[in-house]
């Protein structure tokens, strides 16, 4: 019979040692001027050799170097906040990474997703939140896009939507997550905000802020018995005129729901006789044309009308005009 002195494999180690890598320039949390940025790294491999060191901005491949000292020049890096990753790959394909965070120029600035503010009144798709990234245009508590749809480079969780009109919705909401949208309100006044929501089991709560101020109070999301069984919830908000940031703010809770869009409409504005959402010279012309008439459109003061268009109606229009400026 075969009786070897040592059993097969005795004393042998087939484990692979991954390479070591460290980004040496820039330093972590560095603030750099916009322009060319040199990224440098050291890398070594104790059981083989380094085949290449790859450089990334987030998940975007920048370039690589196959000989030490390992470096890459990121040409014309724009203003923004970035995660830089260096990935060392050895001769058998084993790899390791090192990452740093840097700010370039003025950093990330918030901007409307479609290039210009959403017009109010109007419809805002939840997935069309501003650009700027985590902590600037939104806050999402986990990395990555759980739904894997639409804006895949963002950490907001977006999925396909089965509501009327299709498109996408935002889901997987967690404690204190929020999304921001730059909007343009043409006239001060009271507006109705309708939100399209769905929840399979728990429902939820949120509020809407404008300019950092809660304008709606708590809005309850009911259980709809399905992640794609949609219903509409609403609240009113008194808004000032001008370009401003609207924030959808999920409540501090473990409730779960999806949100499809926000539909914002202007409530009736006294003095807006032509229905364009603002009190202006066109409304003044209508009122002048109805002077001393009975039971007409321009009879706005007191509320419900006093039977004729007179100086009290002109005063009411003037007050609302000044408030909308």
matplotlib code that plots the C-alpha trace (Angstrom):
import matplotlib.pyplot as plt

x = [0.0, 1.0, 2.0, 3.7, 5.6, 3.4, -0.2, -1.0, -1.0, 0.6, 2.4, 1.2, -0.6, -2.5, -4.0, -3.6, -2.3, -4.0, -1.9, -1.5, -2.4, -2.5, -3.3, -0.6, -1.7, -4.0, -4.7, -8.1, -10.6, -8.3, -9.6, -8.2, -8.5, -10.3, -8.1, -5.6, -5.3, -2.4, -3.5, -0.6, -0.5, 1.9, 1.2, 3.0, 2.4, 4.2, 3.5, 3.7, 3.8, 1.4, 0.0, -1.8, -3.2, -6.6, -7.9, -11.6, -13.8, -16.7, -17.6, -16.2, -13.0, -10.3, -7.2, -4.4, -0.7, 1.3, 4.6, 5.7, 5.5, 1.7, -0.1, -2.7, -3.5, -7.2, -7.4, -9.6, -11.5, -14.5, -15.9, -17.5, -17.1, -15.7, -14.7, -11.3, -10.5, -7.3, -7.5, -4.4, -4.5, -1.8, -0.5, -3.2, -6.1, -6.3, -7.1, -7.5, -8.7, -8.1, -10.4, -10.3, -12.8, -11.8, -13.5, -12.6, -13.1, -16.4, -17.5, -21.0, -23.7, -27.3, -29.1, -32.5, -32.4, -33.8, -31.8, -34.5, -36.8, -40.1, -42.9, -45.6, -48.4, -47.3, -46.4, -43.0, -41.9, -40.4, -37.4, -36.5, -34.9, -32.1, -28.5, -25.8, -25.7, -25.9, -26.3, -26.8, -29.9, -31.0, -30.3, -30.5, -29.5, -28.0, -25.6, -26.7, -30.0, -32.0, -34.4, -31.6, -33.6, -33.4, -30.6, -28.4, -25.4, -27.4, -28.0, -31.8, -33.8, -35.8, -37.9, -40.3, -43.9, -47.2, -49.3, -51.3, -48.7, -45.9, -42.5, -40.7, -41.3, -39.0, -39.2, -37.3, -37.8, -36.1, -35.8, -35.3, -34.5, -35.3, -35.4, -35.2, -36.5, -35.9, -39.2, -40.4, -43.6, -45.0, -47.3, -47.7, -50.8, -52.3, -51.6, -52.8, -50.1, -51.2, -48.8, -49.3, -48.3, -48.5, -47.8, -48.1, -48.2, -47.3, -48.2, -46.1, -45.8, -44.0, -44.1, -43.2, -40.8, -40.3, -37.2, -36.4, -39.9, -42.5, -45.4, -47.8, -47.5, -47.7, -49.2, -50.3, -49.8, -52.4, -51.9, -52.9, -52.3, -49.7, -46.5, -48.1, -51.6, -51.6, -53.7, -53.5, -52.9, -53.0, -52.3, -52.4, -49.4, -49.1, -46.1, -44.2, -43.3, -40.0, -37.5, -37.0, -36.2, -39.0, -38.1, -40.0, -39.1, -39.9, -40.8, -38.5, -40.1, -39.7, -42.8, -42.4, -44.1, -43.4, -44.0, -44.6, -45.1, -46.3, -49.0, -49.2, -52.1, -53.0, -56.0, -58.3, -56.6, -58.9, -58.3, -56.9, -59.8, -58.1, -57.0, -53.3, -52.2, -51.3, -52.9, -51.6, -52.6, -54.7, -57.0, -57.1, -58.3, -61.1, -62.2, -62.2, -64.3, -66.9, -67.0, -70.5, -71.7, -73.9, -73.2, -70.0, -66.6, -64.8, -67.2, -64.7, -65.1, -66.5, -66.0, -69.0, -69.6, -71.7, -73.6, -71.6, -68.0, -66.8, -63.9, -63.9, -63.2, -60.4, -58.9, -59.1, -57.4, -54.6, -53.9, -53.6, -51.5, -49.0, -48.9, -48.1, -45.1]
y = [0.0, 3.6, 5.4, 8.7, 10.5, 13.6, 13.5, 15.3, 19.1, 19.0, 22.3, 23.9, 27.3, 28.2, 31.5, 34.6, 37.7, 40.8, 43.8, 46.9, 50.4, 53.9, 57.2, 59.6, 62.7, 64.6, 64.1, 63.0, 65.9, 68.2, 71.5, 72.0, 74.7, 73.7, 72.5, 69.7, 67.3, 64.9, 61.7, 59.6, 56.2, 53.6, 49.9, 46.6, 42.9, 40.4, 37.3, 38.6, 42.0, 44.9, 44.6, 48.0, 50.8, 52.1, 55.5, 56.4, 59.4, 57.7, 54.9, 56.8, 55.3, 58.0, 56.0, 53.8, 53.4, 50.1, 51.3, 52.7, 55.5, 55.2, 58.4, 59.9, 63.5, 64.3, 67.1, 70.1, 68.8, 71.0, 72.5, 69.8, 67.3, 63.9, 60.5, 59.4, 55.7, 53.9, 50.2, 48.0, 44.8, 42.1, 39.5, 36.9, 39.4, 40.0, 43.6, 46.1, 49.7, 53.0, 56.0, 59.7, 62.6, 65.9, 69.2, 71.1, 74.8, 76.0, 72.4, 71.2, 73.8, 72.9, 73.4, 72.4, 69.0, 70.2, 73.4, 75.8, 75.9, 74.1, 76.6, 76.8, 76.0, 72.8, 69.1, 67.9, 64.3, 63.1, 61.6, 65.0, 66.4, 69.0, 68.1, 68.5, 65.1, 63.7, 66.3, 69.1, 68.3, 65.2, 63.0, 59.2, 57.0, 54.1, 54.0, 53.2, 53.4, 50.4, 50.5, 50.8, 53.1, 56.6, 58.4, 55.4, 57.5, 59.0, 57.4, 58.1, 54.9, 55.1, 52.4, 52.0, 53.2, 51.5, 54.5, 56.2, 57.8, 55.3, 56.8, 56.4, 56.8, 57.2, 54.4, 52.7, 55.9, 55.9, 58.1, 61.8, 61.4, 64.4, 65.6, 69.2, 70.9, 74.5, 76.1, 79.5, 80.9, 83.7, 85.2, 85.1, 83.3, 80.1, 76.9, 73.3, 70.6, 67.1, 64.2, 60.8, 58.1, 54.3, 52.0, 48.3, 47.9, 50.9, 54.2, 57.2, 60.9, 63.8, 67.6, 70.1, 73.0, 76.2, 78.3, 76.1, 76.6, 73.9, 75.2, 72.2, 70.6, 66.8, 65.0, 61.4, 58.6, 55.9, 52.1, 51.4, 47.6, 47.7, 49.4, 50.4, 51.0, 54.8, 57.4, 61.2, 63.2, 67.0, 70.1, 73.8, 76.1, 79.9, 80.8, 83.9, 84.9, 84.1, 81.4, 79.1, 75.6, 73.1, 70.2, 67.0, 65.8, 62.3, 62.0, 60.6, 57.2, 53.7, 53.9, 52.9, 54.3, 55.4, 58.8, 59.5, 63.2, 66.5, 68.5, 72.2, 74.4, 78.0, 78.6, 81.4, 84.8, 87.7, 90.2, 87.7, 88.4, 86.9, 83.7, 83.9, 83.3, 86.9, 90.3, 92.8, 95.5, 93.1, 92.6, 96.4, 96.9, 94.3, 96.0, 99.4, 98.1, 96.9, 100.1, 100.6, 97.3, 95.0, 91.2, 91.0, 89.4, 92.4, 92.7, 91.2, 93.4, 92.4, 88.7, 87.6, 91.0, 93.9, 94.2, 96.7, 97.4, 100.5, 102.0, 99.1, 96.6, 98.8, 98.9, 95.1, 94.6, 97.1, 95.3, 91.9, 93.4, 94.8, 91.5, 89.6, 91.9]
z = [0.0, -0.6, 2.6, 1.8, 4.5, 4.1, 2.9, -0.4, 0.0, 3.4, 4.1, 0.8, 0.8, -2.4, -1.1, -3.2, -1.6, -3.0, -4.0, -1.8, -3.1, -1.6, -3.3, -2.3, -4.2, -3.8, -0.1, 1.2, 1.6, -0.5, -2.0, -5.4, -8.1, -11.2, -14.0, -14.5, -11.5, -11.1, -9.3, -7.9, -6.2, -4.8, -5.4, -4.7, -4.8, -2.5, -4.5, -8.1, -9.8, -10.5, -14.0, -14.0, -11.7, -12.9, -12.0, -11.6, -10.7, -9.0, -11.4, -14.4, -15.8, -16.3, -17.4, -16.1, -15.7, -16.0, -14.7, -11.4, -10.2, -11.0, -12.0, -14.2, -15.1, -15.1, -17.6, -17.1, -14.0, -13.5, -10.3, -8.2, -5.4, -6.4, -5.1, -6.7, -6.8, -7.7, -8.4, -8.4, -10.5, -10.2, -12.6, -11.6, -11.6, -7.9, -7.1, -4.3, -4.2, -2.4, -2.5, -1.5, -1.6, -3.1, -3.9, -7.1, -7.5, -6.0, -5.5, -6.4, -7.0, -7.1, -10.5, -12.1, -13.7, -17.0, -17.0, -15.9, -12.9, -12.9, -13.7, -10.9, -11.5, -13.1, -12.7, -11.2, -11.7, -8.4, -10.3, -11.8, -8.6, -9.0, -9.9, -7.2, -5.6, -2.1, 0.6, -1.9, -4.1, -2.1, 0.9, 0.5, 3.3, 1.3, -1.6, -5.2, -7.1, -5.8, -8.7, -11.2, -13.5, -15.2, -13.3, -12.5, -11.4, -8.5, -5.1, -5.3, -5.7, -9.0, -10.6, -13.5, -12.7, -13.6, -12.8, -15.6, -17.9, -17.0, -16.5, -13.2, -9.5, -6.4, -3.8, -1.0, 1.2, 4.6, 7.6, 6.9, 3.2, 1.0, -2.6, -3.8, -6.9, -8.1, -9.0, -10.2, -8.6, -10.8, -8.1, -4.4, -3.2, -2.1, -4.0, -3.9, -3.9, -5.0, -4.6, -6.3, -3.8, -3.2, -0.2, 0.1, 3.9, 6.1, 4.5, 5.6, 6.2, 4.6, 4.2, 1.5, 2.2, 0.1, 0.9, 3.9, 5.5, 6.0, 4.0, 4.1, 7.5, 7.8, 4.8, 5.4, 2.9, 3.2, 2.7, -0.9, -0.8, -3.5, -4.4, -7.8, -6.5, -6.7, -5.0, -4.6, -1.4, -1.1, 1.0, 0.5, 0.7, 0.7, -1.4, -2.2, -5.7, -7.3, -8.0, -4.9, -3.8, -3.0, -0.8, -0.4, 3.1, 4.2, 7.9, 10.6, 10.4, 9.1, 7.0, 3.3, 0.2, -3.4, -4.9, -8.5, -9.0, -7.6, -9.3, -8.1, -9.0, -8.1, -6.0, -7.0, -6.6, -6.0, -8.7, -11.2, -13.6, -16.7, -14.9, -15.8, -12.2, -11.4, -10.8, -13.4, -15.8, -17.9, -14.8, -14.3, -17.9, -17.3, -14.2, -15.9, -18.7, -16.1, -14.1, -12.4, -14.0, -11.9, -11.2, -13.3, -13.0, -11.5, -8.5, -6.1, -2.9, -0.5, -1.0, -3.0, -4.5, -3.3, -6.5, -8.5, -9.7, -7.7, -5.8, -3.2, -6.0, -7.4, -3.8, -3.5, -6.8, -5.9, -2.6, -4.3, -7.1, -4.5, -2.7, -5.9, -6.7]

ax = plt.figure().add_subplot(projection="3d")
ax.plot(x, y, z, "-o")
ax.set_aspect("equal")
plt.show()
